[in-house]
Amino acid sequence: MSKSPQGAPSVNLLAVDTATEGCSAACLAGDKSFERYAVDPQGHSRTLLGMVEAVLAEARLERSALDALAYDAGPGSFTGIRIGAGVAQGLALGLEKPLLAVSSLMTLAEGARREQPDCNSVLAAIDARMDQVYWARLRSDPEAPGHWRWDEMPCVSEPREVAVHISGCTGVGSGWDRYSDVFMGDRPMPWLVQRLPHALDVATIARRLLAQGVSGAWHEAVPVYVRDRVTG
């Protein structure tokens, strides 16, 4: 990996995200970024590889020019996570490149901060079905891995159990879309409506992890389910 004139890592990185209803692929090529994104809950396996090829073509990169790959490891849809992990692992194995796993909840936090740069504390929540949510509370911290610190680690719980943790946060994720009234009660809080994880934010976090010396191999990539019961 080379350095940009400002000294930041200049990498060619491919990321995929299929952990929720959204399906996306993104490529960072030096200081440029390219992404394909669609909400298609049943079409991840059909559309993801086409998205990968599209962003590589737009970036004018051959697969062999990639420095690393990354994927959204969850929590989220069991089926979706497996699709993204399988594609990323296959590419990393074939190219003999590092593979980084990024949390879907950290990805949501990164997306919130991308939209609102002053958003430094985030409570990310994903609808886990069965009247539960996957959630975590994160705080922006340049010294932490990926530049995010876990104030509350990823877990799954009933929405009412999340309410005591929202003070001072910006909310994001499908859990807020479904349970914002339960989370907030009579305490209105800022939250971003209808936001899903994006591969572009997976790639941004992965680039930071690489700069911090983090790496990984295809066989070390493990999806993060949080709970063992299948949610779809």
TORTOR-423106 format. One record per residue (C-alpha): residue number from 1; residue in three letters; x, y, z. Coordinates in pm, 1 decimal, m for minus. Each point is the difference from the previous one (the first is absolute). Layout:
N
 seq type       xx       yy       zz
 NUM  ALA        X        Y        Z
...
***
This chain:
232
 seq type       xx       yy       zz
   1  MET      0.0      0.0      0.0
   2  SER    128.1    345.6    m90.6
   3  LYS    m53.9    329.9    175.8
   4  SER   m196.7    297.5   m121.8
   5  PRO    166.2    343.4      2.0
   6  GLN   m167.2     60.9    337.2
   7  GLY    145.9   m320.0    141.9
   8  ALA   m328.2   m193.5     21.0
   9  PRO     m0.2   m362.8   m112.1
  10  SER    m82.3    m35.5   m368.5
  11  VAL   m163.5   m337.8    m53.4
  12  ASN   m205.6   m186.1   m253.1
  13  LEU   m268.3   m166.8    208.0
  14  LEU   m320.0   m186.3    m85.1
  15  ALA   m283.2    m34.3    253.7
  16  VAL   m338.1   m171.8     m7.8
  17  ASP   m304.3     32.0    222.6
  18  THR   m294.8   m239.0      7.5
  19  ALA    m79.4    m11.5    372.9
  20  THR   m345.0    162.8    m27.1
  21  GLU   m257.6     75.3   m269.7
  22  GLY    257.6    212.2   m179.7
  23  CYS    253.1   m149.4   m237.6
  24  SER    308.4    195.4   m100.1
  25  ALA    356.1    m14.7   m124.8
  26  ALA    255.7    278.6     23.7
  27  CYS    351.9     57.7   m121.7
  28  LEU    255.7    245.0    134.9
  29  ALA    265.4     75.9   m258.7
  30  GLY    249.6    239.4    148.5
  31  ASP   m196.8    312.0     93.4
  32  LYS   m303.3    m94.1   m212.2
  33  SER   m301.6   m209.0     97.6
  34  PHE   m261.0   m189.4   m200.0
  35  GLU   m313.5   m176.3    121.8
  36  ARG   m301.8   m193.5   m122.0
  37  TYR   m293.2    m30.7    238.7
  38  ALA   m353.8   m138.5    m14.8
  39  VAL   m268.4   m105.1    245.4
  40  ASP    m83.2   m353.1   m114.2
  41  PRO    m57.3   m234.4    297.1
  42  GLN    m31.1   m314.9   m209.7
  43  GLY    249.3     86.6   m271.2
  44  HIS    340.7     18.2    168.6
  45  SER    132.9   m319.3   m156.8
  46  ARG   m125.9    110.0   m341.0
  47  THR    132.9    357.4     m1.4
  48  LEU    313.9     15.7    216.0
  49  LEU    254.1   m134.1   m249.4
  50  GLY   m130.8    235.4   m267.3
  51  MET     46.1    290.5    240.1
  52  VAL    356.5   m112.8     72.2
  53  GLU     84.0     m5.2   m369.1
  54  ALA   m168.0    337.7    m53.0
  55  VAL    198.8    185.4    266.7
  56  LEU    327.2   m156.8   m111.3
  57  ALA    m71.2    100.0   m357.6
  58  GLU    m89.4    354.9    102.0
  59  ALA    320.9     22.0    203.6
  60  ARG    192.5   m149.6   m294.5
  61  LEU    153.6   m262.3    223.1
  62  GLU     76.1   m362.7    m63.5
  63  ARG    m68.2   m231.6    292.1
  64  SER    373.3    m64.7     26.1
  65  ALA     56.1    370.7     74.6
  66  LEU   m195.8    m20.4    327.2
  67  ASP    199.4     33.9    321.8
  68  ALA   m273.4   m143.0    225.0
  69  LEU   m366.3    m96.2     25.4
  70  ALA   m260.3     57.1    268.9
  71  TYR   m354.0   m107.9     78.6
  72  ASP   m279.4     74.1    245.5
  73  ALA     20.1   m281.4    254.9
  74  GLY   m330.8     79.7    170.6
  75  PRO   m201.8    m20.4    211.0
  76  GLY   m292.8     m8.7   m237.1
  77  SER   m164.3   m248.8   m231.0
  78  PHE    155.3   m346.2     33.2
  79  THR    m48.0    m69.0   m370.6
  80  GLY    121.4    341.3   m108.1
  81  ILE    313.9    m12.0    213.1
  82  ARG     93.0   m339.9   m140.4
  83  ILE    m36.8    125.0   m358.7
  84  GLY    229.0    297.6     54.6
  85  ALA    251.2   m199.3    200.9
  86  GLY     10.9   m272.5   m263.2
  87  VAL     63.6    241.7   m286.5
  88  ALA    266.4    191.3    192.8
  89  GLN    173.4   m317.2    119.1
  90  GLY      3.6   m145.9   m349.4
  91  LEU    156.4    312.5   m146.4
  92  ALA    254.0     34.8    281.2
  93  LEU    101.4   m365.2    m32.5
  94  GLY     37.6     18.8   m376.3
  95  LEU    194.5    325.2      9.7
  96  GLU    198.9    m87.1    313.7
  97  LYS    m91.2    336.7    153.3
  98  PRO    m86.1    105.0    356.6
  99  LEU   m366.9    m19.5     98.2
 100  LEU   m146.7    221.0    272.5
 101  ALA   m333.6    m50.4    176.5
 102  VAL   m190.1    313.5    106.5
 103  SER   m301.3     16.5    231.6
 104  SER   m332.9    101.8   m153.0
 105  LEU    m63.8    217.8    307.5
 106  MET    331.4    181.9    m38.2
 107  THR    m79.9     37.4   m369.5
 108  LEU   m329.5    169.6     87.8
 109  ALA    182.4    234.4    237.8
 110  GLU    248.4     89.2   m272.4
 111  GLY   m285.4     72.4   m239.2
 112  ALA   m166.2    227.7    254.9
 113  ARG    322.8    192.8     46.9
 114  ARG     53.6     21.4   m375.3
 115  GLU   m334.8    178.9    m23.8
 116  GLN     45.5    202.9    317.8
 117  PRO    371.6     62.3     70.1
 118  ASP    m72.0    127.3    352.2
 119  CYS   m171.1   m329.0     90.7
 120  ASN    246.9   m147.7    249.3
 121  SER   m220.1   m231.4    207.5
 122  VAL   m230.0   m246.6   m174.6
 123  LEU   m245.6   m265.0    110.4
 124  ALA    m33.6   m235.3   m296.1
 125  ALA   m286.9   m248.1      0.0
 126  ILE   m108.9   m259.9   m256.5
 127  ASP   m339.1   m169.5      5.0
 128  ALA     74.8   m360.3     99.9
 129  ARG   m362.9   m114.0    m36.0
 130  MET   m166.8   m203.7    274.0
 131  ASP    m56.7    331.7    185.3
 132  GLN    371.7     53.0     52.4
 133  VAL    277.0    226.0   m128.8
 134  TYR    372.7    m34.7    m56.0
 135  TRP    156.8    312.1    142.3
 136  ALA    311.7    169.9    132.0
 137  ARG    108.4    343.0    115.4
 138  LEU    312.8    141.7   m164.6
 139  ARG    213.1    309.7     46.0
 140  SER    231.2    158.2   m255.4
 141  ASP    362.6    m41.5    111.1
 142  PRO    299.4     30.4   m238.5
 143  GLU    204.6   m221.4    232.3
 144  ALA   m246.5   m291.4     m7.6
 145  PRO     m0.1   m273.2   m268.0
 146  GLY   m177.8    138.9   m303.8
 147  HIS    m35.1    331.7    187.3
 148  TRP   m301.0   m123.9    200.4
 149  ARG     m8.6   m108.0    364.3
 150  TRP   m268.6   m227.8    141.2
 151  ASP   m176.0    166.9    293.9
 152  GLU   m249.8   m288.4     m4.6
 153  MET    104.5   m318.1   m180.6
 154  PRO   m221.3   m159.1   m268.9
 155  CYS   m281.3   m205.3    147.6
 156  VAL   m358.1   m103.7    m65.8
 157  SER   m282.1    100.5    232.2
 158  GLU   m357.8    117.4     22.9
 159  PRO    m47.3    362.0   m112.1
 160  ARG   m100.5    121.9    346.7
 161  GLU    340.9   m103.7    132.4
 162  VAL    168.7    239.2   m243.5
 163  ALA   m182.8    307.8    128.3
 164  VAL    235.2     62.2    294.0
 165  HIS    301.6     31.1   m233.6
 166  ILE   m117.9    260.5   m252.8
 167  SER     76.5    322.4    186.5
 168  GLY    241.1    223.4   m189.4
 169  CYS      0.2   m218.1   m312.3
 170  THR   m114.4     24.9   m356.6
 171  GLY   m207.8   m302.1    m99.5
 172  VAL     39.4   m190.1   m325.7
 173  GLY   m111.9   m330.7   m148.3
 174  SER   m315.6   m198.7    m70.8
 175  GLY    m50.0    m59.7    370.9
 176  TRP    m73.7    371.0     36.5
 177  ASP   m239.7     m9.5   m293.9
 178  ARG   m208.0   m263.2    176.7
 179  TYR     48.4     74.7    369.2
 180  SER     87.8    370.2     32.3
 181  ASP   m307.9     63.8    214.3
 182  VAL    108.5   m275.7    240.6
 183  PHE    360.5    123.2      7.9
 184  MET    m90.5    364.2     62.6
 185  GLY   m320.5     m9.9    199.8
 186  ASP    m61.3    363.8     91.1
 187  ARG    364.7    100.2    m61.9
 188  PRO     37.1    106.1   m364.8
 189  MET    343.9    m82.1   m144.5
 190  PRO    157.3     66.2   m341.3
 191  TRP     m0.2   m299.6   m230.1
 192  LEU     46.4    m63.7   m370.7
 193  VAL   m297.3   m155.1   m176.0
 194  GLN     25.2   m307.6   m225.4
 195  ARG    377.0    m43.6      3.0
 196  LEU    163.7   m334.0    m79.7
 197  PRO    368.6    m96.3     m3.8
 198  HIS    198.9     91.3   m311.7
 199  ALA    309.5   m167.8   m141.0
 200  LEU    158.5    345.0    m39.4
 201  ASP      7.2     34.5    378.6
 202  VAL    131.2   m355.8     38.5
 203  ALA    284.0     97.6   m233.9
 204  THR     73.9    322.9    188.4
 205  ILE     30.5   m184.2    331.3
 206  ALA    208.2   m277.1   m157.2
 207  ARG    242.9    254.4   m144.9
 208  ARG     50.1    145.7    347.8
 209  LEU     54.5   m346.1    146.1
 210  LEU    267.3    m71.2   m259.3
 211  ALA    171.8    329.2     87.4
 212  GLN     m8.6   m107.4    365.3
 213  GLY    176.6   m324.8    m83.6
 214  VAL   m303.9   m228.9     10.7
 215  SER    m16.9   m278.0   m257.2
 216  GLY   m169.0   m333.4    m47.3
 217  ALA     m8.3   m312.7   m211.7
 218  TRP   m297.9   m147.3   m183.4
 219  HIS    m20.6   m301.1    233.2
 220  GLU    m14.0    224.4    308.9
 221  ALA   m312.6    183.7   m113.8
 222  VAL   m289.1    m95.7    227.5
 223  PRO   m352.4    144.6    m30.4
 224  VAL   m135.5    167.4    313.3
 225  TYR   m346.2   m135.8     69.5
 226  VAL    m31.0    119.2    367.1
 227  ARG   m267.6   m263.6     51.5
 228  ASP    m20.2   m352.7   m133.8
 229  ARG   m366.6    m10.5   m100.5
 230  VAL    m53.6     59.1   m371.4
 231  THR   m170.0    329.8    m92.6
 232  GLY      6.3    m26.3   m379.2
***
